Amino acid sequence: MKILNKIILLFIIISCANNIYSQKNRFIYEYKFSLDSSKKEFLQKSIYLLDIDKDKSVFYNEKEILNDSILTDANEFSIVHSDKIMKTHTEYSVNQMTRLFKDNYLVNDDRVQKWKILNDKNKILNYNVQKAELNYMGRKWTAWFTTEIPIQDGPYKFHGLPGLIMKIEDFEKTHVFELIGVENDFYIRNFETKGFIKINYLKYKKLYKEYRQNPAKKLMGVEISNTQDGISSDEFKRKMSEYYKRQVSQDNNILDLDLLKN
């Protein structure tokens, strides 16, 4: 069954090749990652979508579509790594929709991606690809891109190569994005940024460090009634604070390691 699914997927991708240069395309990536540096061998998996429409793109978790109405009504991020990355291709501005504490932020990331294109060639999903390397976000990355899809974009914040990035992974292979499918007929998901606080990357980095130091800050100042088992509001906050700090301590292999550096 797995072999049949791969054959079907390959047929779909090849059949889409003639239409791949249209103004609207969806590229489907599998993201494999390990957030705990002490358990790098245990990789989680998630599916992300790169929707390209004319001169812009948005990268987001597929669950945003499954939970579309819930997310819109609640204006919440429902899952880990549900940040959205929005790019403008003409000037390649990169903006990240994210959330810290109770606030939504639109973070402009102007860090330059200085690629080194190598001579190594290969094939991915029947496309000819070429190797490139990059030092970015505190990591060294290896990417494979194809000029057969002349779109200078890729998963997450990656962009700037002379073709679509088919696969990219850090040298420790704890963060891996790989193209697994293509769609040309889909609904464009528009993410509303009204009410988001606009900041630059350096400001966001400072806020993120504050969040890491006190992840339960959002509970402070909130009155909580005694729970059914008789735990007081202060005791509940203390236990939740310990829980959040424990979660953060295990989340030590984040995608953007620059956020943890001085």
CYANA upper distance limits for C-alpha pairs under 8 A (distance plus 0.5 A):
  1 MET  CA      5 ASN  CA      6.73
  2 LYS  CA      6 LYS  CA      6.80
  3 ILE  CA      7 ILE  CA      6.78
  4 LEU  CA      8 ILE  CA      6.71
  5 ASN  CA      9 LEU  CA      6.58
  6 LYS  CA     10 LEU  CA      6.55
  7 ILE  CA     11 PHE  CA      6.66
  8 ILE  CA     12 ILE  CA      6.74
  9 LEU  CA     13 ILE  CA      6.78
  9 LEU  CA    180 ILE  CA      8.26
  9 LEU  CA    181 GLY  CA      7.27
 10 LEU  CA     14 ILE  CA      6.64
 10 LEU  CA    125 LEU  CA      6.90
 10 LEU  CA    126 ASN  CA      8.37
 11 PHE  CA     15 SER  CA      6.49
 12 ILE  CA     16 CYS  CA      6.70
 12 ILE  CA    181 GLY  CA      8.26
 12 ILE  CA    182 VAL  CA      8.08
 13 ILE  CA     17 ALA  CA      6.94
 13 ILE  CA    125 LEU  CA      8.04
 13 ILE  CA    181 GLY  CA      6.75
 13 ILE  CA    182 VAL  CA      6.39
 14 ILE  CA    126 ASN  CA      8.04
 16 CYS  CA     20 ILE  CA      6.49
 16 CYS  CA    182 VAL  CA      7.70
 16 CYS  CA    183 GLU  CA      8.08
 16 CYS  CA    184 ASN  CA      8.07
 19 ASN  CA    184 ASN  CA      8.11
 20 ILE  CA     25 ASN  CA      7.41
 20 ILE  CA    149 ILE  CA      7.24
 20 ILE  CA    184 ASN  CA      8.11
 21 TYR  CA     25 ASN  CA      8.44
 21 TYR  CA    149 ILE  CA      7.31
 21 TYR  CA    150 PRO  CA      7.86
 21 TYR  CA    151 ILE  CA      8.49
 23 GLN  CA     52 ILE  CA      7.78
 23 GLN  CA     53 ASP  CA      6.09
 23 GLN  CA     54 LYS  CA      5.24
 24 LYS  CA     51 ASP  CA      7.94
 24 LYS  CA     52 ILE  CA      5.95
 24 LYS  CA     53 ASP  CA      4.96
 24 LYS  CA     54 LYS  CA      6.82
 24 LYS  CA    184 ASN  CA      7.03
 25 ASN  CA     51 ASP  CA      6.46
 25 ASN  CA     52 ILE  CA      5.68
 25 ASN  CA     53 ASP  CA      7.22
 25 ASN  CA    182 VAL  CA      7.91
 25 ASN  CA    183 GLU  CA      6.65
 25 ASN  CA    184 ASN  CA      5.48
 25 ASN  CA    185 ASP  CA      8.27
 26 ARG  CA     49 LEU  CA      7.11
 26 ARG  CA     50 LEU  CA      6.06
 26 ARG  CA     51 ASP  CA      4.96
 26 ARG  CA     52 ILE  CA      6.68
 26 ARG  CA    182 VAL  CA      6.22
 26 ARG  CA    183 GLU  CA      5.44
 26 ARG  CA    184 ASN  CA      6.64
 26 ARG  CA    186 PHE  CA      8.07
 27 PHE  CA     49 LEU  CA      6.39
 27 PHE  CA     50 LEU  CA      5.54
 27 PHE  CA     51 ASP  CA      7.01
 27 PHE  CA    179 LEU  CA      7.39
 27 PHE  CA    180 ILE  CA      8.42
 27 PHE  CA    181 GLY  CA      6.57
 27 PHE  CA    182 VAL  CA      5.22
 27 PHE  CA    183 GLU  CA      6.99
 28 ILE  CA     47 ILE  CA      7.61
 28 ILE  CA     48 TYR  CA      6.50
 28 ILE  CA     49 LEU  CA      5.30
 28 ILE  CA     50 LEU  CA      6.86
 28 ILE  CA    179 LEU  CA      6.26
 28 ILE  CA    180 ILE  CA      6.24
 28 ILE  CA    181 GLY  CA      5.41
 28 ILE  CA    182 VAL  CA      6.41
 28 ILE  CA    183 GLU  CA      8.37
 29 TYR  CA     47 ILE  CA      6.33
 29 TYR  CA     48 TYR  CA      5.69
 29 TYR  CA     49 LEU  CA      6.68
 29 TYR  CA     50 LEU  CA      8.15
 29 TYR  CA    155 PRO  CA      7.79
 29 TYR  CA    177 PHE  CA      6.62
 29 TYR  CA    178 GLU  CA      5.70
 29 TYR  CA    179 LEU  CA      4.83
 29 TYR  CA    180 ILE  CA      6.05
 29 TYR  CA    181 GLY  CA      7.59
 30 GLU  CA     45 LYS  CA      7.40
 30 GLU  CA     46 SER  CA      6.42
 30 GLU  CA     47 ILE  CA      5.22
 30 GLU  CA     48 TYR  CA      6.79
 30 GLU  CA    176 VAL  CA      8.40
 30 GLU  CA    177 PHE  CA      6.21
 30 GLU  CA    178 GLU  CA      5.85
 30 GLU  CA    179 LEU  CA      6.92
 30 GLU  CA    180 ILE  CA      7.04
 31 TYR  CA     45 LYS  CA      6.12
 31 TYR  CA     46 SER  CA      5.71
 31 TYR  CA     47 ILE  CA      6.49
 31 TYR  CA     48 TYR  CA      7.41
 31 TYR  CA    175 HIS  CA      7.71
 31 TYR  CA    176 VAL  CA      6.12
 31 TYR  CA    177 PHE  CA      5.10
 31 TYR  CA    178 GLU  CA      7.18
 32 LYS  CA     43 LEU  CA      6.36
 32 LYS  CA     44 GLN  CA      6.00
 32 LYS  CA     45 LYS  CA      5.04
 32 LYS  CA     46 SER  CA      7.10
 32 LYS  CA    174 THR  CA      7.73
 32 LYS  CA    175 HIS  CA      6.29
 32 LYS  CA    176 VAL  CA      5.61
 32 LYS  CA    177 PHE  CA      7.10
 33 PHE  CA     43 LEU  CA      5.56
 33 PHE  CA     44 GLN  CA      5.84
 33 PHE  CA     45 LYS  CA      7.08
 33 PHE  CA    174 THR  CA      5.59
 33 PHE  CA    175 HIS  CA      4.95
 33 PHE  CA    176 VAL  CA      6.88
 34 SER  CA     39 LYS  CA      7.68
 34 SER  CA     40 LYS  CA      5.97
 34 SER  CA     41 GLU  CA      7.96
 34 SER  CA     42 PHE  CA      6.75
 34 SER  CA     43 LEU  CA      5.36
 34 SER  CA     44 GLN  CA      6.72
 34 SER  CA    174 THR  CA      5.78
 34 SER  CA    175 HIS  CA      7.26
 34 SER  CA    253 ASN  CA      7.36
 35 LEU  CA     40 LYS  CA      8.11
 35 LEU  CA    174 THR  CA      8.45
 35 LEU  CA    250 GLN  CA      7.75
 35 LEU  CA    251 ASP  CA      5.63
 35 LEU  CA    252 ASN  CA      6.59
 35 LEU  CA    253 ASN  CA      5.04
 35 LEU  CA    254 ILE  CA      6.17
 36 ASP  CA     40 LYS  CA      6.86
 36 ASP  CA    250 GLN  CA      5.85
 36 ASP  CA    251 ASP  CA      5.92
 36 ASP  CA    252 ASN  CA      6.01
 36 ASP  CA    253 ASN  CA      5.92
 37 SER  CA    250 GLN  CA      8.46
 37 SER  CA    252 ASN  CA      6.70
 37 SER  CA    253 ASN  CA      5.87
 40 LYS  CA    174 THR  CA      6.78
 41 GLU  CA    174 THR  CA      8.45
 43 LEU  CA    174 THR  CA      7.71
 46 SER  CA     61 ASN  CA      8.03
 47 ILE  CA     61 ASN  CA      6.61
 47 ILE  CA     62 GLU  CA      6.38
 48 TYR  CA     59 PHE  CA      7.38
 48 TYR  CA     60 TYR  CA      5.97
 48 TYR  CA     61 ASN  CA      4.82
 48 TYR  CA     62 GLU  CA      5.81
 49 LEU  CA     58 VAL  CA      8.44
 49 LEU  CA     59 PHE  CA      6.04
 49 LEU  CA     60 TYR  CA      5.97
 49 LEU  CA     61 ASN  CA      6.67
 49 LEU  CA     62 GLU  CA      6.56
 50 LEU  CA     57 SER  CA      7.24
 50 LEU  CA     58 VAL  CA      6.25
 50 LEU  CA     59 PHE  CA      4.93
 50 LEU  CA     60 TYR  CA      7.30
 50 LEU  CA    154 GLY  CA      8.01
 50 LEU  CA    155 PRO  CA      7.06
 51 ASP  CA     57 SER  CA      5.92
 51 ASP  CA     58 VAL  CA      5.89
 51 ASP  CA     59 PHE  CA      6.94
 51 ASP  CA    188 ILE  CA      7.74
 52 ILE  CA     56 LYS  CA      6.43
 52 ILE  CA     57 SER  CA      4.76
 52 ILE  CA     58 VAL  CA      7.23
 53 ASP  CA     57 SER  CA      6.57
 55 ASP  CA     88 THR  CA      6.57
 55 ASP  CA     89 HIS  CA      5.56
 55 ASP  CA     90 THR  CA      6.78
 56 LYS  CA     86 MET  CA      7.89
 56 LYS  CA     87 LYS  CA      6.06
 56 LYS  CA     88 THR  CA      4.95
 56 LYS  CA     89 HIS  CA      5.89
 57 SER  CA     86 MET  CA      6.22
 57 SER  CA     87 LYS  CA      5.74
 57 SER  CA     88 THR  CA      7.15
 57 SER  CA     89 HIS  CA      8.14
 58 VAL  CA     84 LYS  CA      7.25
 58 VAL  CA     85 ILE  CA      5.98
 58 VAL  CA     86 MET  CA      4.91
 58 VAL  CA     87 LYS  CA      6.90
 59 PHE  CA     84 LYS  CA      6.11
 59 PHE  CA     85 ILE  CA      5.50
 59 PHE  CA     86 MET  CA      7.00
 59 PHE  CA    155 PRO  CA      7.20
 59 PHE  CA    156 TYR  CA      6.53
 60 TYR  CA     64 GLU  CA      7.71
 60 TYR  CA     82 SER  CA      7.04
 60 TYR  CA     83 ASP  CA      7.21
 60 TYR  CA     84 LYS  CA      5.38
 60 TYR  CA     85 ILE  CA      7.26
 61 ASN  CA     65 ILE  CA      8.49
 61 ASN  CA     81 HIS  CA      8.29
 61 ASN  CA     82 SER  CA      6.33
 61 ASN  CA     83 ASP  CA      8.49
 61 ASN  CA     84 LYS  CA      8.29
 62 GLU  CA     66 LEU  CA      7.41
 63 LYS  CA     67 ASN  CA      6.45
 63 LYS  CA     68 ASP  CA      8.43
 64 GLU  CA     68 ASP  CA      5.92
 64 GLU  CA     71 LEU  CA      7.72
 64 GLU  CA     82 SER  CA      8.28
 65 ILE  CA    189 ARG  CA      8.25
 67 ASN  CA     71 LEU  CA      6.52
 68 ASP  CA     72 THR  CA      6.63
 69 SER  CA     73 ASP  CA      6.65
 70 ILE  CA     74 ALA  CA      6.53
 71 LEU  CA     75 ASN  CA      5.82
 71 LEU  CA     76 GLU  CA      6.03
 71 LEU  CA     77 PHE  CA      7.38
 71 LEU  CA     78 SER  CA      7.70
 72 THR  CA     76 GLU  CA      8.09
 77 PHE  CA     82 SER  CA      6.56
 77 PHE  CA     83 ASP  CA      8.02
 77 PHE  CA     99 ARG  CA      7.95
 78 SER  CA     82 SER  CA      7.60
 82 SER  CA     98 THR  CA      8.40
 83 ASP  CA     96 GLN  CA      7.22
 83 ASP  CA     97 MET  CA      6.01
 83 ASP  CA     98 THR  CA      5.53
 83 ASP  CA     99 ARG  CA      8.33
 84 LYS  CA     96 GLN  CA      6.22
 84 LYS  CA     97 MET  CA      5.53
 84 LYS  CA     98 THR  CA      7.49
 85 ILE  CA     94 VAL  CA      7.48
 85 ILE  CA     95 ASN  CA      6.31
 85 ILE  CA     96 GLN  CA      5.13
 85 ILE  CA     97 MET  CA      6.87
 85 ILE  CA    156 TYR  CA      6.66
 85 ILE  CA    157 LYS  CA      6.99
 86 MET  CA     94 VAL  CA      6.39
 86 MET  CA     95 ASN  CA      5.65
 86 MET  CA     96 GLN  CA      6.78
 86 MET  CA     97 MET  CA      8.32
 87 LYS  CA     92 TYR  CA      6.56
 87 LYS  CA     93 SER  CA      6.06
 87 LYS  CA     94 VAL  CA      5.15
 87 LYS  CA     95 ASN  CA      6.85
 87 LYS  CA    157 LYS  CA      8.36
 88 THR  CA     92 TYR  CA      5.46
 88 THR  CA     93 SER  CA      5.78
 88 THR  CA     94 VAL  CA      7.33
 89 HIS  CA     93 SER  CA      7.68
 89 HIS  CA    152 GLN  CA      8.40
 92 TYR  CA    159 HIS  CA      8.46
 93 SER  CA    108 ASN  CA      8.01
 93 SER  CA    109 ASP  CA      8.00
 93 SER  CA    110 ASP  CA      7.42
 94 VAL  CA    108 ASN  CA      6.43
 94 VAL  CA    109 ASP  CA      5.99
 94 VAL  CA    110 ASP  CA      7.29
 94 VAL  CA    157 LYS  CA      7.27
 95 ASN  CA    106 LEU  CA      6.80
 95 ASN  CA    107 VAL  CA      5.80
 95 ASN  CA    108 ASN  CA      4.99
 95 ASN  CA    109 ASP  CA      6.46
 96 GLN  CA    105 TYR  CA      8.31
 96 GLN  CA    106 LEU  CA      6.02
 96 GLN  CA    107 VAL  CA      5.43
 96 GLN  CA    108 ASN  CA      7.02
 96 GLN  CA    109 ASP  CA      7.95
 97 MET  CA    104 ASN  CA      7.81
 97 MET  CA    105 TYR  CA      6.36
 97 MET  CA    106 LEU  CA      5.26
 97 MET  CA    107 VAL  CA      7.00
 97 MET  CA    193 THR  CA      8.29
 98 THR  CA    104 ASN  CA      6.40
 98 THR  CA    105 TYR  CA      5.83
 98 THR  CA    106 LEU  CA      7.03
 98 THR  CA    107 VAL  CA      8.10
 99 ARG  CA    103 ASP  CA      6.22
 99 ARG  CA    104 ASN  CA      4.96
 99 ARG  CA    105 TYR  CA      6.32
100 LEU  CA    104 ASN  CA      7.13
100 LEU  CA    105 TYR  CA      8.12
100 LEU  CA    207 LEU  CA      8.35
100 LEU  CA    208 TYR  CA      7.81
100 LEU  CA    211 TYR  CA      7.52
101 PHE  CA    211 TYR  CA      7.72
101 PHE  CA    215 PRO  CA      7.90
101 PHE  CA    217 LYS  CA      7.47
101 PHE  CA    218 LYS  CA      5.97
102 LYS  CA    218 LYS  CA      7.03
103 ASP  CA    196 PHE  CA      8.17
103 ASP  CA    197 ILE  CA      8.17
104 ASN  CA    195 GLY  CA      8.15
104 ASN  CA    196 PHE  CA      5.57
104 ASN  CA    197 ILE  CA      6.75
105 TYR  CA    196 PHE  CA      5.48
105 TYR  CA    197 ILE  CA      5.11
105 TYR  CA    198 LYS  CA      6.41
105 TYR  CA    199 ILE  CA      7.58
106 LEU  CA    193 THR  CA      7.85
106 LEU  CA    196 PHE  CA      6.34
106 LEU  CA    197 ILE  CA      6.35
106 LEU  CA    198 LYS  CA      5.26
106 LEU  CA    199 ILE  CA      6.84
107 VAL  CA    198 LYS  CA      6.50
107 VAL  CA    199 ILE  CA      5.63
107 VAL  CA    200 ASN  CA      5.81
107 VAL  CA    201 TYR  CA      6.41
107 VAL  CA    204 TYR  CA      7.30
108 ASN  CA    198 LYS  CA      8.05
108 ASN  CA    199 ILE  CA      6.90
108 ASN  CA    200 ASN  CA      5.31
108 ASN  CA    201 TYR  CA      6.37
109 ASP  CA    200 ASN  CA      6.85
109 ASP  CA    201 TYR  CA      5.65
110 ASP  CA    201 TYR  CA      7.95
113 GLN  CA    134 LEU  CA      7.58
113 GLN  CA    135 ASN  CA      8.15
113 GLN  CA    136 TYR  CA      7.17
113 GLN  CA    158 PHE  CA      8.30
113 GLN  CA    159 HIS  CA      8.21
113 GLN  CA    160 GLY  CA      7.85
114 LYS  CA    134 LEU  CA      6.83
114 LYS  CA    135 ASN  CA      7.91
115 TRP  CA    132 ALA  CA      7.03
115 TRP  CA    133 GLU  CA      6.31
115 TRP  CA    134 LEU  CA      5.51
115 TRP  CA    135 ASN  CA      8.38
115 TRP  CA    160 GLY  CA      8.40
115 TRP  CA    161 LEU  CA      7.87
116 LYS  CA    132 ALA  CA      5.96
116 LYS  CA    133 GLU  CA      5.66
116 LYS  CA    134 LEU  CA      6.88
117 ILE  CA    130 GLN  CA      8.31
117 ILE  CA    131 LYS  CA      6.76
117 ILE  CA    132 ALA  CA      4.77
117 ILE  CA    133 GLU  CA      7.03
118 LEU  CA    130 GLN  CA      7.68
118 LEU  CA    131 LYS  CA      5.92
118 LEU  CA    132 ALA  CA      5.93
118 LEU  CA    133 GLU  CA      8.15
119 ASN  CA    130 GLN  CA      7.38
119 ASN  CA    131 LYS  CA      7.27
120 ASP  CA    130 GLN  CA      6.29
120 ASP  CA    131 LYS  CA      5.90
121 LYS  CA    128 ASN  CA      7.68
121 LYS  CA    129 VAL  CA      6.22
121 LYS  CA    130 GLN  CA      5.07
121 LYS  CA    131 LYS  CA      6.86
122 ASN  CA    128 ASN  CA      6.49
122 ASN  CA    129 VAL  CA      5.75
122 ASN  CA    130 GLN  CA      6.85
123 LYS  CA    127 TYR  CA      5.83
123 LYS  CA    128 ASN  CA      5.17
123 LYS  CA    129 VAL  CA      5.96
124 ILE  CA    128 ASN  CA      7.20
124 ILE  CA    129 VAL  CA      7.16
124 ILE  CA    166 MET  CA      7.81
127 TYR  CA    146 THR  CA      7.21
127 TYR  CA    148 GLU  CA      7.59
128 ASN  CA    146 THR  CA      6.45
128 ASN  CA    147 THR  CA      8.40
128 ASN  CA    148 GLU  CA      7.81
129 VAL  CA    144 TRP  CA      6.15
129 VAL  CA    145 PHE  CA      5.57
129 VAL  CA    146 THR  CA      4.98
129 VAL  CA    147 THR  CA      7.94
129 VAL  CA    166 MET  CA      8.35
130 GLN  CA    144 TRP  CA      5.78
130 GLN  CA    145 PHE  CA      5.95
130 GLN  CA    146 THR  CA      6.89
131 LYS  CA    142 THR  CA      7.56
131 LYS  CA    143 ALA  CA      6.20
131 LYS  CA    144 TRP  CA      5.14
131 LYS  CA    145 PHE  CA      7.16
132 ALA  CA    142 THR  CA      6.39
132 ALA  CA    143 ALA  CA      5.61
132 ALA  CA    144 TRP  CA      6.76
132 ALA  CA    145 PHE  CA      8.15
133 GLU  CA    140 LYS  CA      7.74
133 GLU  CA    141 TRP  CA      6.00
133 GLU  CA    142 THR  CA      5.16
133 GLU  CA    143 ALA  CA      6.56
134 LEU  CA    140 LYS  CA      6.25
134 LEU  CA    141 TRP  CA      5.56
134 LEU  CA    142 THR  CA      7.15
134 LEU  CA    143 ALA  CA      8.48
135 ASN  CA    139 ARG  CA      6.21
135 ASN  CA    140 LYS  CA      5.00
135 ASN  CA    141 TRP  CA      6.70
136 TYR  CA    140 LYS  CA      6.92
136 TYR  CA    141 TRP  CA      7.87
137 MET  CA    255 LEU  CA      8.02
137 MET  CA    256 ASP  CA      5.28
137 MET  CA    257 LEU  CA      6.16
137 MET  CA    258 ASP  CA      5.64
138 GLY  CA    256 ASP  CA      7.08
138 GLY  CA    257 LEU  CA      5.45
138 GLY  CA    258 ASP  CA      5.44
139 ARG  CA    170 ASP  CA      6.89
139 ARG  CA    171 PHE  CA      8.14
139 ARG  CA    256 ASP  CA      8.40
139 ARG  CA    257 LEU  CA      7.55
140 LYS  CA    170 ASP  CA      6.13
140 LYS  CA    171 PHE  CA      6.40
141 TRP  CA    168 ILE  CA      7.18
141 TRP  CA    169 GLU  CA      6.06
141 TRP  CA    170 ASP  CA      4.82
141 TRP  CA    171 PHE  CA      6.44
142 THR  CA    168 ILE  CA      6.06
142 THR  CA    169 GLU  CA      6.02
142 THR  CA    170 ASP  CA      6.75
142 THR  CA    171 PHE  CA      7.46
143 ALA  CA    165 ILE  CA      7.20
143 ALA  CA    166 MET  CA      8.06
143 ALA  CA    167 LYS  CA      6.08
143 ALA  CA    168 ILE  CA      4.61
143 ALA  CA    169 GLU  CA      7.07
144 TRP  CA    165 ILE  CA      6.35
144 TRP  CA    166 MET  CA      6.19
144 TRP  CA    167 LYS  CA      5.74
144 TRP  CA    168 ILE  CA      6.87
145 PHE  CA    161 LEU  CA      7.74
145 PHE  CA    162 PRO  CA      8.27
145 PHE  CA    163 GLY  CA      6.27
145 PHE  CA    164 LEU  CA      5.87
145 PHE  CA    165 ILE  CA      4.67
145 PHE  CA    166 MET  CA      5.80
145 PHE  CA    167 LYS  CA      7.58
146 THR  CA    150 PRO  CA      7.96
146 THR  CA    162 PRO  CA      8.18
146 THR  CA    163 GLY  CA      5.53
146 THR  CA    164 LEU  CA      6.10
146 THR  CA    165 ILE  CA      7.17
146 THR  CA    166 MET  CA      7.50
147 THR  CA    151 ILE  CA      8.39
147 THR  CA    162 PRO  CA      6.55
147 THR  CA    163 GLY  CA      4.81
147 THR  CA    164 LEU  CA      7.38
148 GLU  CA    163 GLY  CA      7.49
149 ILE  CA    163 GLY  CA      6.10
149 ILE  CA    164 LEU  CA      6.19
150 PRO  CA    162 PRO  CA      7.01
150 PRO  CA    163 GLY  CA      4.93
150 PRO  CA    164 LEU  CA      6.85
151 ILE  CA    162 PRO  CA      7.62
151 ILE  CA    163 GLY  CA      5.40
151 ILE  CA    164 LEU  CA      5.57
152 GLN  CA    159 HIS  CA      6.18
152 GLN  CA    160 GLY  CA      5.66
152 GLN  CA    161 LEU  CA      5.88
152 GLN  CA    162 PRO  CA      6.02
152 GLN  CA    163 GLY  CA      5.36
152 GLN  CA    164 LEU  CA      5.96
152 GLN  CA    165 ILE  CA      8.29
153 ASP  CA    158 PHE  CA      7.08
153 ASP  CA    159 HIS  CA      4.81
153 ASP  CA    160 GLY  CA      6.88
153 ASP  CA    161 LEU  CA      7.75
153 ASP  CA    163 GLY  CA      7.58
153 ASP  CA    164 LEU  CA      5.84
153 ASP  CA    165 ILE  CA      7.00
154 GLY  CA    158 PHE  CA      5.80
154 GLY  CA    159 HIS  CA      5.96
154 GLY  CA    164 LEU  CA      6.26
154 GLY  CA    165 ILE  CA      5.26
154 GLY  CA    166 MET  CA      7.80
155 PRO  CA    159 HIS  CA      8.46
155 PRO  CA    165 ILE  CA      7.79
155 PRO  CA    177 PHE  CA      7.30
159 HIS  CA    165 ILE  CA      8.20
161 LEU  CA    165 ILE  CA      7.95
166 MET  CA    178 GLU  CA      6.42
166 MET  CA    179 LEU  CA      5.71
167 LYS  CA    176 VAL  CA      7.94
167 LYS  CA    177 PHE  CA      6.06
167 LYS  CA    178 GLU  CA      4.80
167 LYS  CA    179 LEU  CA      6.71
168 ILE  CA    176 VAL  CA      6.39
168 ILE  CA    177 PHE  CA      5.86
168 ILE  CA    178 GLU  CA      7.08
169 GLU  CA    173 LYS  CA      6.25
169 GLU  CA    174 THR  CA      8.07
169 GLU  CA    175 HIS  CA      6.14
169 GLU  CA    176 VAL  CA      4.79
169 GLU  CA    177 PHE  CA      6.81
170 ASP  CA    174 THR  CA      7.11
170 ASP  CA    175 HIS  CA      6.35
170 ASP  CA    176 VAL  CA      7.34
175 HIS  CA    255 LEU  CA      7.41
199 ILE  CA    203 LYS  CA      6.75
199 ILE  CA    204 TYR  CA      7.15
200 ASN  CA    204 TYR  CA      6.84
201 TYR  CA    205 LYS  CA      6.56
202 LEU  CA    206 LYS  CA      6.95
203 LYS  CA    207 LEU  CA      6.89
204 TYR  CA    208 TYR  CA      6.45
205 LYS  CA    209 LYS  CA      6.77
205 LYS  CA    259 LEU  CA      5.91
206 LYS  CA    210 GLU  CA      6.96
207 LEU  CA    211 TYR  CA      6.73
208 TYR  CA    212 ARG  CA      6.76
208 TYR  CA    259 LEU  CA      7.60
209 LYS  CA    213 GLN  CA      6.76
209 LYS  CA    259 LEU  CA      7.79
209 LYS  CA    260 LEU  CA      7.51
210 GLU  CA    214 ASN  CA      6.73
210 GLU  CA    215 PRO  CA      8.36
211 TYR  CA    215 PRO  CA      5.32
211 TYR  CA    217 LYS  CA      8.16
212 ARG  CA    245 LYS  CA      8.16
212 ARG  CA    248 VAL  CA      6.99
213 GLN  CA    245 LYS  CA      8.32
214 ASN  CA    241 SER  CA      8.39
214 ASN  CA    245 LYS  CA      7.80
215 PRO  CA    241 SER  CA      7.69
215 PRO  CA    244 TYR  CA      6.40
215 PRO  CA    245 LYS  CA      6.93
215 PRO  CA    248 VAL  CA      8.16
216 ALA  CA    220 MET  CA      7.76
216 ALA  CA    240 MET  CA      7.53
216 ALA  CA    241 SER  CA      5.53
216 ALA  CA    244 TYR  CA      6.69
216 ALA  CA    245 LYS  CA      8.24
218 LYS  CA    222 VAL  CA      8.33
219 LEU  CA    237 LYS  CA      7.22
220 MET  CA    237 LYS  CA      8.18
223 GLU  CA    233 SER  CA      7.42
224 ILE  CA    233 SER  CA      5.57
225 SER  CA    232 SER  CA      7.73
225 SER  CA    233 SER  CA      6.46
226 ASN  CA    230 GLY  CA      6.28
226 ASN  CA    231 ILE  CA      6.06
226 ASN  CA    232 SER  CA      5.27
226 ASN  CA    233 SER  CA      6.14
227 THR  CA    231 ILE  CA      5.88
227 THR  CA    232 SER  CA      7.38
227 THR  CA    233 SER  CA      8.37
231 ILE  CA    235 GLU  CA      6.65
231 ILE  CA    236 PHE  CA      6.73
232 SER  CA    236 PHE  CA      6.58
233 SER  CA    237 LYS  CA      6.72
234 ASP  CA    238 ARG  CA      6.69
235 GLU  CA    239 LYS  CA      6.75
236 PHE  CA    240 MET  CA      6.63
237 LYS  CA    241 SER  CA      6.44
238 ARG  CA    242 GLU  CA      6.83
239 LYS  CA    243 TYR  CA      6.69
240 MET  CA    244 TYR  CA      6.64
241 SER  CA    245 LYS  CA      6.67
242 GLU  CA    246 ARG  CA      6.60
243 TYR  CA    247 GLN  CA      6.74
244 TYR  CA    248 VAL  CA      6.69
245 LYS  CA    249 SER  CA      6.61
246 ARG  CA    250 GLN  CA      6.94
247 GLN  CA    251 ASP  CA      6.81
248 VAL  CA    252 ASN  CA      7.61
253 ASN  CA    257 LEU  CA      7.67
257 LEU  CA    261 LYS  CA      7.48
